Amino acid sequence: MMENFPFLQGGQVALLRARVETGNVLDENHELAIDDRQKVYTIFGDVKTALLAAQNIIKGDKSIECVIYDKERAVLHYITVDNL
């Protein structure tokens, strides 16, 4: 089980982290998400702020990839070390 997709309003977006090699979802502490009590989605007020956060996460750990979703769960950005 994993945390349910959050309810987003207006221009809010959700950022999800995962390990590049395995695709395993990570929580906000970059630990393997194994139950629904772990927070795997981080909500941002806009895409620009989420992109900056994703870039900082990946610069700190190149084995992490990030996906940014809109309120309709559509993928807006897929960020890896290769497309910073």
Stockholm file with secondary structure:
# STOCKHOLM 1.0

chainA/1-84         MMENFPFLQGGQVALLRARVETGNVLDENHELAIDDRQKVYTIFGDVKTALLAAQNIIKGDKSIECVIYDKERAVLHYITVDNL
#=GR chainA/1-84 SS CCCCCCCCCTTCEEEEEEETTTCCEECTTSCBCCSTTSCCEEEESSHHHHHHHHHHHHHHCTTEEEEEECTTCCEEEEECGGGC
#=GC SS_cons        CCCCCCCCCTTCEEEEEEETTTCCEECTTSCBCCSTTSCCEEEESSHHHHHHHHHHHHHHCTTEEEEEECTTCCEEEEECGGGC
//
